[in-house]
Amino acid sequence: MPNSPSDAPRPAGEPRPADAPRRIKVQRRGPMLVEGPVEVELEDGTTVSSDRFRVALCTCRRSRRYPWCDTSHRARPSGTGEGRPGTE
């Protein structure tokens, strides 16, 4: 249920107003999904950008395309039981 008019669902393909907040979906065992376009400032001060409608930001730091997720979190267990058969 929407909390305010800005939370109301938008029809697919309708552009987001420039002043509207970005929606970020946090997943327990995966990347952060961010509604785009986005610019990401890295630790060294460089900026990378994507104009896609949704981007996946790596949270495990295993991605070869960091800060973008390349699904490396699926292939390599973190040592906590994640990714091993029968532990989910």
All heavy atoms as an XYZ file, in Angstrom:
679
protein
N       0.844     -1.173      0.000
C       0.000      0.000      0.000
C       0.890      1.237      0.000
O       1.788      1.364      0.823
C      -0.898      0.005      1.225
C      -1.652      1.302      1.394
S      -2.696      1.329      2.842
C      -4.131      0.582      2.170
N       0.667      2.169     -0.915
C       1.488      3.375     -0.973
C       1.323      4.235      0.271
O       0.237      4.353      0.812
C       0.970      4.101     -2.211
C       0.229      3.079     -2.998
C      -0.270      2.064     -2.006
N       2.412      4.837      0.722
C       2.391      5.725      1.879
C       2.155      7.175      1.476
O       1.716      7.977      2.276
C       3.708      5.637      2.650
C       3.876      4.291      3.278
O       2.906      3.686      3.686
N       5.098      3.812      3.349
N       2.501      7.507      0.265
C       2.315      8.866     -0.233
C       2.122      8.797     -1.736
O       2.401      7.769     -2.348
C       3.533      9.721      0.110
O       4.633      9.310     -0.654
N       1.679      9.881     -2.366
C       1.479      9.853     -3.812
C       2.725      9.470     -4.594
O       2.644      8.849     -5.632
C       1.040     11.285     -4.133
C       0.485     11.809     -2.866
C       1.253     11.123     -1.768
N       3.916      9.797     -4.082
C       5.143      9.441     -4.802
C       5.427      7.952     -4.740
O       6.231      7.448     -5.506
C       6.331     10.220     -4.235
O       6.559      9.847     -2.895
N       4.779      7.219     -3.812
C       4.967      5.776     -3.706
C       4.041      5.005     -4.640
O       4.155      3.800     -4.752
C       4.698      5.292     -2.276
C       5.748      5.769     -1.297
O       6.855      6.120     -1.751
O       5.454      5.793     -0.096
N       3.114      5.689     -5.273
C       2.160      5.011     -6.147
C       2.898      4.367     -7.314
O       3.870      4.918     -7.824
C       1.132      6.015     -6.665
N       2.480      3.176     -7.720
C       3.142      2.514     -8.843
C       3.021      3.343    -10.117
O       2.013      3.992    -10.354
C       2.404      1.193     -8.985
C       1.397      1.139     -7.911
C       1.390      2.423     -7.171
N       4.099      3.307    -10.929
C       4.097      3.995    -12.219
C       3.861      2.980    -13.321
O       4.357      1.856    -13.240
C       5.452      4.667    -12.476
C       5.751      5.824    -11.595
C       7.051      6.518    -11.993
N       8.112      5.653    -12.471
C       8.980      5.041    -11.701
N       8.903      5.149    -10.409
N       9.930      4.303    -12.218
N       3.147      3.365    -14.358
C       3.024      2.467    -15.502
C       4.401      2.182    -16.090
O       5.288      3.033    -16.050
C       2.161      3.254    -16.494
C       1.466      4.293    -15.675
C       2.376      4.584    -14.511
N       4.597      0.981    -16.627
C       5.885      0.591    -17.209
C       6.293      1.579    -18.289
O       5.481      1.981    -19.110
C       5.789     -0.809    -17.773
N       7.537      1.979    -18.266
C       8.065      2.881    -19.270
C       7.850      4.354    -18.973
O       8.403      5.210    -19.651
N       7.056      4.684    -17.968
C       6.829      6.093    -17.625
C       8.057      6.621    -16.907
O       8.536      6.028    -15.945
C       5.607      6.241    -16.732
C       5.284      7.695    -16.412
C       4.038      7.818    -15.564
O       3.023      7.195    -15.922
O       4.095      8.518    -14.552
N       8.605      7.746    -17.366
C       9.823      8.271    -16.724
C       9.578      8.739    -15.299
O       8.498      9.179    -14.950
C      10.224      9.440    -17.628
C       8.989      9.814    -18.364
C       8.137      8.572    -18.446
N      10.594      8.627    -14.493
C      10.554      9.072    -13.102
C      10.834     10.563    -13.070
O      11.733     11.030    -13.743
C      11.635      8.320    -12.333
C      11.908      8.837    -10.945
C      13.069      8.118    -10.308
N      12.818      6.715    -10.107
C      12.050      6.230     -9.133
N      11.476      7.034     -8.286
N      11.868      4.948     -9.010
N      10.084     11.316    -12.276
C      10.392     12.748    -12.146
C      11.812     12.930    -11.622
O      12.303     12.128    -10.816
C       9.369     13.243    -11.118
C       8.298     12.213    -11.095
C       8.936     10.915    -11.498
N      12.490     13.959    -12.068
C      13.891     14.191    -11.714
C      14.107     14.334    -10.212
O      15.153     13.947     -9.698
C      14.414     15.422    -12.431
N      13.125     14.859     -9.492
C      13.309     15.069     -8.057
C      12.808     13.898     -7.215
O      12.866     13.941     -5.994
C      12.635     16.362     -7.615
C      11.132     16.346     -7.869
O      10.651     15.469     -8.604
O      10.439     17.223     -7.335
N      12.340     12.848     -7.851
C      11.835     11.685     -7.109
C      13.000     10.870     -6.546
O      14.056     10.787     -7.160
C      10.990     10.810     -8.023
N      12.829     10.273     -5.375
C      13.904      9.457     -4.803
C      14.117      8.186     -5.620
O      13.192      7.681     -6.245
C      13.397      9.118     -3.398
C      11.922      9.285     -3.475
C      11.649     10.317     -4.508
N      15.332      7.691     -5.612
C      15.663      6.440     -6.283
C      15.230      5.285     -5.393
O      15.354      5.337     -4.178
C      17.170      6.315     -6.521
C      17.697      7.335     -7.453
C      17.392      6.927     -8.868
N      17.826      7.981     -9.751
C      17.207      8.279    -10.863
N      16.139      7.622    -11.221
N      17.640      9.233    -11.621
N      14.737      4.234     -6.000
C      14.349      3.044     -5.247
C      15.517      2.070     -5.291
O      16.065      1.785     -6.337
C      13.115      2.391     -5.853
C      12.659      1.168     -5.062
C      11.360      0.650     -5.589
N      10.332      1.661     -5.530
C       9.456      1.792     -4.538
N       9.481      0.967     -3.523
N       8.537      2.738     -4.565
N      15.907      1.549     -4.125
C      16.990      0.575     -4.007
C      16.431     -0.658     -3.334
O      15.824     -0.578     -2.272
C      18.166      1.132     -3.168
C      18.729      2.380     -3.848
C      19.235      0.076     -2.975
C      19.770      3.090     -3.035
N      16.632     -1.807     -3.973
C      16.158     -3.063     -3.404
C      17.360     -3.827     -2.852
O      18.292     -4.140     -3.583
C      15.450     -3.902     -4.476
C      14.893     -5.187     -3.938
C      14.121     -5.944     -4.994
C      13.551     -7.215     -4.407
N      12.840     -7.991     -5.411
N      17.334     -4.101     -1.563
C      18.417     -4.814     -0.900
C      18.026     -6.279     -0.792
O      16.931     -6.604     -0.327
C      18.692     -4.221      0.503
C      19.799     -4.977      1.193
C      19.024     -2.743      0.395
N      18.938     -7.144     -1.235
C      18.701     -8.586     -1.188
C      19.703     -9.223     -0.244
O      20.860     -8.812     -0.196
C      18.855     -9.191     -2.579
C      17.893     -8.601     -3.575
C      18.091     -9.193     -4.949
O      18.763    -10.204     -5.116
N      17.502     -8.578     -5.937
N      19.273    -10.235      0.464
C      20.130    -10.875      1.461
C      21.385    -11.495      0.847
O      22.481    -11.339      1.352
C      19.342    -11.941      2.197
C      20.178    -12.692      3.192
C      19.362    -13.657      3.950
N      19.557    -13.333      5.344
C      19.119    -14.042      6.323
N      18.402    -15.099      6.097
N      19.354    -13.693      7.557
N      21.253    -12.225     -0.229
C      22.399    -12.926     -0.832
C      22.600    -12.493     -2.270
O      22.708    -13.312     -3.163
C      22.170    -14.425     -0.781
C      22.137    -14.964      0.608
C      21.985    -16.455      0.595
N      21.903    -16.937      1.942
C      21.111    -17.892      2.334
N      20.317    -18.474      1.473
N      21.106    -18.275      3.578
N      22.666    -11.235     -2.481
C      22.838    -10.769     -3.846
C      23.166     -9.292     -3.897
O      23.472     -8.675     -2.879
N      23.074     -8.741     -5.085
C      23.423     -7.336     -5.266
C      22.324     -6.400     -4.795
O      21.218     -6.834     -4.485
C      23.576     -7.238     -6.787
C      22.594     -8.239     -7.304
C      22.661     -9.382     -6.328
N      22.645     -5.121     -4.737
C      21.636     -4.096     -4.512
C      21.111     -3.703     -5.879
O      21.898     -3.385     -6.780
C      22.247     -2.864     -3.849
C      22.316     -2.946     -2.387
S      22.323     -1.266     -1.761
C      23.737     -1.326     -0.756
N      19.799     -3.741     -6.038
C      19.185     -3.339     -7.298
C      18.757     -1.890     -7.173
O      17.998     -1.532     -6.272
C      17.987     -4.232     -7.606
C      18.310     -5.724     -7.738
C      17.042     -6.521     -7.988
C      19.319     -5.957     -8.840
N      19.264     -1.051     -8.074
C      19.012      0.390     -8.027
C      18.330      0.813     -9.325
O      18.800      0.471    -10.404
C      20.337      1.175     -7.874
C      20.088      2.665     -7.779
C      21.123      0.680     -6.673
N      17.231      1.542     -9.185
C      16.574      2.079    -10.373
C      17.471      3.162    -10.953
O      17.920      4.056    -10.243
C      15.197      2.641    -10.028
C      14.204      1.549     -9.700
C      12.796      2.075     -9.512
O      12.527      3.247     -9.812
O      11.956      1.289     -9.038
N      17.759      3.059    -12.235
C      18.705      3.948    -12.894
C      18.018      5.074    -13.622
O      16.804      5.202    -13.548
N      18.771      5.859    -14.300
C      20.226      5.814    -14.455
C      20.943      6.216    -13.160
O      20.362      6.887    -12.318
C      20.500      6.816    -15.576
C      19.352      7.746    -15.551
C      18.176      6.958    -15.050
N      22.193      5.768    -13.034
C      22.947      6.036    -11.804
C      24.373      6.452    -12.116
O      24.914      6.138    -13.178
C      23.000      4.800    -10.871
C      21.628      4.369    -10.424
C      23.730      3.652    -11.519
N      24.964      7.158    -11.176
C      26.392      7.432    -11.147
C      26.891      6.918     -9.806
O      26.271      7.166     -8.776
C      26.696      8.926    -11.244
C      26.490      9.498    -12.609
C      26.955     10.944    -12.698
O      27.307     11.556    -11.657
O      26.955     11.459    -13.811
N      28.012      6.199     -9.826
C      28.577      5.637     -8.603
C      29.978      6.195     -8.428
O      30.811      6.103     -9.328
C      28.643      4.085     -8.690
C      29.274      3.507     -7.432
C      27.261      3.502     -8.927
N      30.223      6.793     -7.262
C      31.560      7.291     -6.957
C      32.297      6.205     -6.185
O      31.848      5.745     -5.130
C      31.490      8.561     -6.125
C      32.859      9.157     -5.888
C      32.815     10.483     -5.150
O      31.799     11.187     -5.237
O      33.810     10.795     -4.473
N      33.445      5.795     -6.720
C      34.245      4.737     -6.106
C      35.173      5.305     -5.039
O      35.327      6.527     -4.915
C      35.044      4.012     -7.191
C      34.202      3.396     -8.306
C      35.086      2.826     -9.397
C      33.275      2.339     -7.748
N      35.800      4.416     -4.275
C      36.672      4.824     -3.165
C      37.806      5.743     -3.611
O      38.211      6.626     -2.869
C      37.273      3.593     -2.491
C      36.263      2.766     -1.741
C      36.873      1.496     -1.204
O      37.044      0.551     -1.993
O      37.172      1.468      0.007
N      38.312      5.518     -4.834
C      39.436      6.334     -5.313
C      38.987      7.662     -5.928
O      39.794      8.420     -6.440
C      40.280      5.553     -6.318
C      39.520      5.193     -7.591
O      38.338      5.575     -7.733
O      40.117      4.513     -8.449
N      37.676      7.945     -5.880
C      37.159      9.203     -6.380
C      36.684      9.167     -7.823
O      36.076     10.122     -8.286
N      36.971      8.084     -8.543
C      36.492      7.983     -9.916
C      34.989      7.735     -9.919
O      34.427      7.217     -8.947
C      37.193      6.864    -10.705
O      36.967      5.624    -10.036
C      38.679      7.109    -10.832
N      34.350      8.114    -11.001
C      32.907      7.954    -11.135
C      32.605      7.073    -12.328
O      33.192      7.244    -13.404
C      32.234      9.327    -11.333
O      32.560     10.155    -10.220
C      30.736      9.205    -11.412
N      31.726      6.108    -12.127
C      31.243      5.269    -13.222
C      29.738      5.486    -13.312
O      29.083      5.799    -12.325
C      31.574      3.773    -13.005
C      33.074      3.541    -13.076
C      31.031      3.268    -11.693
N      29.192      5.333    -14.513
C      27.764      5.588    -14.672
C      27.122      4.540    -15.561
O      27.795      3.852    -16.330
C      27.538      6.984    -15.249
O      28.137      7.083    -16.516
N      25.826      4.423    -15.430
C      25.029      3.520    -16.247
C      23.702      4.211    -16.537
O      23.112      4.823    -15.646
C      24.772      2.200    -15.515
O      23.878      1.403    -16.264
N      23.244      4.105    -17.765
C      21.963      4.702    -18.115
C      20.858      3.652    -18.217
O      19.774      3.937    -18.696
C      22.068      5.501    -19.417
C      22.502      4.650    -20.589
O      22.798      3.457    -20.406
O      22.551      5.191    -21.710
N      21.122      2.458    -17.727
C      20.114      1.397    -17.744
C      18.977      1.729    -16.784
O      19.156      2.478    -15.832
C      20.744      0.071    -17.356
C      21.850     -0.344    -18.349
C      22.358     -1.679    -18.019
N      21.321     -2.635    -18.366
C      21.530     -3.899    -18.631
N      22.733     -4.374    -18.583
N      20.537     -4.695    -18.932
N      17.813      1.125    -17.002
C      16.653      1.406    -16.141
C      16.809      0.804    -14.749
O      16.202      1.244    -13.793
C      15.349      0.937    -16.782
C      15.179     -0.549    -16.822
C      14.460     -1.197    -15.835
C      15.738     -1.304    -17.838
C      14.293     -2.567    -15.852
C      15.571     -2.676    -17.864
C      14.855     -3.305    -16.880
N      17.647     -0.231    -14.616
C      17.931     -0.839    -13.312
C      19.341     -1.411    -13.375
O      19.712     -2.034    -14.363
C      16.943     -1.947    -13.000
C      17.173     -2.548    -11.617
C      16.115     -3.556    -11.231
N      14.829     -2.901    -11.128
C      13.700     -3.398    -11.633
N      13.697     -4.542    -12.250
N      12.560     -2.750    -11.503
N      20.111     -1.195    -12.322
C      21.463     -1.740    -12.262
C      21.615     -2.576    -11.000
O      20.929     -2.350    -10.001
C      22.552     -0.639    -12.304
C      22.516      0.105    -13.613
C      22.433      0.308    -11.145
N      22.523     -3.534    -11.054
C      22.827     -4.384     -9.907
C      24.211     -4.004     -9.400
O      25.207     -4.154    -10.114
C      22.789     -5.852    -10.314
N      24.265     -3.486     -8.173
C      25.534     -3.105     -7.564
C      26.044     -4.241     -6.695
O      25.323     -4.759     -5.842
C      25.363     -1.845     -6.713
C      24.969     -0.582     -7.470
C      24.755      0.562     -6.484
C      26.019     -0.221     -8.492
N      27.295     -4.617     -6.904
C      27.916     -5.721     -6.169
C      28.058     -5.365     -4.694
O      28.512     -4.277     -4.345
C      29.285     -6.004     -6.769
S      30.216     -7.271     -5.893
N      27.665     -6.294     -3.824
C      27.848     -6.097     -2.384
C      28.849     -7.090     -1.792
O      29.261     -6.941     -0.649
C      26.515     -6.220     -1.625
O      25.937     -7.492     -1.902
C      25.557     -5.116     -2.043
N      29.247     -8.107     -2.582
C      30.191     -9.108     -2.066
C      31.644     -8.770     -2.428
O      32.560     -9.380     -1.904
C      29.836    -10.497     -2.597
S      30.175    -10.745     -4.356
N      31.835     -7.816     -3.336
C      33.151     -7.358     -3.795
C      33.931     -8.435     -4.542
O      35.135     -8.350     -4.675
C      33.959     -6.763     -2.649
C      33.275     -5.549     -2.047
C      34.082     -4.863     -0.985
N      35.159     -4.051     -1.466
C      35.057     -2.806     -1.923
N      33.878     -2.245     -2.020
N      36.118     -2.135     -2.285
N      33.253     -9.452     -5.059
C      33.906    -10.500     -5.845
C      33.813    -10.241     -7.348
O      34.450    -10.932     -8.119
C      33.270    -11.850     -5.549
C      33.454    -12.295     -4.136
C      32.727    -13.592     -3.912
N      32.844    -13.984     -2.526
C      31.992    -14.770     -1.918
N      30.942    -15.246     -2.563
N      32.161    -15.084     -0.664
N      33.009     -9.298     -7.736
C      32.751     -9.046     -9.148
C      34.002     -8.577     -9.876
O      34.752     -7.737     -9.379
C      31.659     -7.984     -9.292
O      31.472     -7.661    -10.652
N      34.209     -9.099    -11.057
C      35.307     -8.625    -11.898
C      34.938     -7.320    -12.582
O      35.777     -6.692    -13.201
C      35.659     -9.679    -12.939
C      36.274    -10.907    -12.322
C      36.662    -11.908    -13.362
N      37.222    -13.080    -12.707
C      37.404    -14.219    -13.291
N      37.062    -14.380    -14.557
N      37.913    -15.230    -12.630
N      33.674     -6.940    -12.497
C      33.182     -5.701    -13.105
C      32.777     -4.693    -12.026
O      31.962     -3.822    -12.270
C      31.967     -6.011    -13.987
C      32.289     -6.963    -15.110
C      31.081     -7.255    -15.978
N      30.545     -6.005    -16.506
C      29.256     -5.677    -16.449
N      28.369     -6.477    -15.920
N      28.849     -4.540    -16.945
N      33.309     -4.829    -10.827
C      32.950     -3.986     -9.697
C      32.945     -2.524    -10.108
O      33.868     -2.093    -10.790
C      33.937     -4.207     -8.543
C      33.507     -3.544     -7.265
C      32.601     -4.142     -6.437
C      33.999     -2.300     -6.923
C      32.181     -3.526     -5.271
C      33.586     -1.676     -5.770
C      32.680     -2.290     -4.949
O      32.258     -1.673     -3.810
N      31.931     -1.738     -9.765
C      30.889     -1.960     -8.784
C      29.657     -2.684     -9.326
O      28.700     -2.893     -8.598
C      30.528     -0.542     -8.349
C      30.668      0.255     -9.590
C      31.871     -0.359    -10.282
N      29.662     -3.044    -10.598
C      28.510     -3.746    -11.174
C      28.580     -5.223    -10.819
O      29.648     -5.837    -10.821
C      28.467     -3.577    -12.695
C      28.750     -2.184    -13.150
C      29.754     -1.793    -13.990
C      28.058     -0.981    -12.802
N      29.716     -0.428    -14.174
C      28.685      0.095    -13.459
C      26.967     -0.705    -11.994
C      28.268      1.409    -13.339
C      26.550      0.614    -11.874
C      27.183      1.643    -12.536
N      27.471     -5.831    -10.531
C      27.419     -7.253    -10.185
C      27.572     -8.095    -11.446
O      26.959     -7.812    -12.471
C      26.068     -7.567     -9.521
S      25.882     -9.315     -9.116
N      28.397     -9.133    -11.370
C      28.526    -10.092    -12.470
C      28.094    -11.491    -12.026
O      28.445    -12.473    -12.648
C      29.935    -10.102    -13.043
C      30.973    -10.646    -12.071
O      30.613    -11.032    -10.930
O      32.161    -10.687    -12.437
N      27.354    -11.588    -10.951
C      26.826    -12.814    -10.323
C      27.915    -13.723     -9.750
O      27.681    -14.895     -9.537
C      25.907    -13.617    -11.281
O      26.670    -14.166    -12.346
C      24.775    -12.763    -11.810
N      29.088    -13.181     -9.471
C      30.152    -13.981     -8.851
C      29.733    -14.527     -7.495
O      30.232    -15.564     -7.066
C      31.418    -13.138     -8.672
O      31.971    -12.814     -9.913
N      28.817    -13.860     -6.809
C      28.358    -14.315     -5.497
C      27.683    -15.682     -5.585
O      27.624    -16.401     -4.603
C      27.399    -13.296     -4.887
C      26.172    -13.055     -5.704
N      26.145    -12.161     -6.748
C      24.948    -13.614     -5.656
C      24.941    -12.170     -7.293
N      24.196    -13.036     -6.653
N      27.189    -16.064     -6.757
C      26.526    -17.358     -6.914
C      27.520    -18.517     -6.969
O      27.240    -19.595     -6.491
C      25.714    -17.385     -8.204
C      24.556    -16.452     -8.204
C      23.824    -16.590     -9.494
N      22.777    -15.594     -9.605
C      22.151    -15.327    -10.729
N      22.456    -15.972    -11.837
N      21.209    -14.420    -10.753
N      28.679    -18.288     -7.558
C      29.623    -19.364     -7.825
C      30.565    -19.670     -6.679
O      31.015    -20.798     -6.534
C      30.451    -19.019     -9.060
N      30.881    -18.690     -5.855
C      31.875    -18.882     -4.799
C      31.247    -18.741     -3.429
O      30.775    -17.674     -3.076
C      32.971    -17.844     -4.939
C      33.728    -17.939     -6.228
C      34.898    -16.991     -6.166
N      34.934    -16.230     -7.401
C      35.520    -15.075     -7.559
N      36.097    -14.502     -6.541
N      35.521    -14.457     -8.701
N      31.260    -19.797     -2.638
C      30.720    -19.676     -1.279
C      31.576    -18.728     -0.448
O      32.774    -18.630     -0.632
C      30.781    -21.090     -0.708
C      31.499    -21.923     -1.691
C      31.707    -21.135     -2.943
N      30.936    -18.036      0.468
C      31.650    -17.045      1.293
C      32.215    -17.652      2.574
O      32.779    -16.933      3.369
C      30.682    -15.920      1.661
O      29.646    -16.421      2.470
N      32.024    -18.947      2.780
C      32.516    -19.561      4.000
C      31.470    -19.616      5.095
O      31.700    -20.128      6.165
N      30.287    -19.080      4.826
C      29.219    -19.061      5.834
C      28.141    -20.086      5.530
O      27.081    -20.069      6.135
C      28.558    -17.667      5.905
O      27.987    -17.365      4.627
C      29.570    -16.607      6.296
N      28.395    -20.956      4.553
C      27.394    -21.933      4.189
C      26.569    -21.505      2.999
O      25.850    -22.291      2.422
N      26.658    -20.246      2.610
C      25.907    -19.761      1.471
C      26.485    -20.369      0.196
O      27.694    -20.478      0.037
C      26.011    -18.233      1.373
C      25.333    -17.548      2.500
C      25.463    -16.030      2.393
O      25.807    -15.541      1.320
O      25.221    -15.380      3.403
N      25.602    -20.754     -0.707
C      26.031    -21.281     -1.983
C      26.294    -22.763     -1.980
O      26.524    -23.346     -3.024
N      26.287    -23.408     -0.821
C      26.491    -24.851     -0.773
C      25.160    -25.555     -0.819
O      24.198    -25.104     -0.192
C      27.225    -25.237      0.505
C      28.634    -24.762      0.527
C      29.366    -25.335      1.719
N      30.406    -24.397      2.101
C      30.739    -24.107      3.315
N      30.124    -24.681      4.333
N      31.669    -23.240      3.576
N      25.073    -26.674     -1.529
C      23.789    -27.392     -1.599
C      23.295    -27.792     -0.212
O      24.087    -28.205      0.646
C      24.130    -28.638     -2.432
C      25.387    -28.290     -3.175
C      26.107    -27.303     -2.316
N      22.025    -27.610      0.011
C      21.394    -28.035      1.247
C      21.568    -27.104      2.429
O      21.201    -27.445      3.542
N      22.147    -25.910      2.214
C      22.365    -25.010      3.338
C      21.463    -23.801      3.312
O      21.602    -22.917      4.132
C      23.839    -24.524      3.406
O      24.110    -23.834      2.185
C      24.772    -25.665      3.632
N      20.552    -23.730      2.369
C      19.707    -22.536      2.279
C      18.411    -22.726      2.980
O      17.827    -23.702      3.154
C      19.461    -22.188      0.820
C      20.765    -21.743      0.187
C      20.555    -21.240     -1.224
O      19.450    -20.790     -1.561
O      21.494    -21.297     -1.990
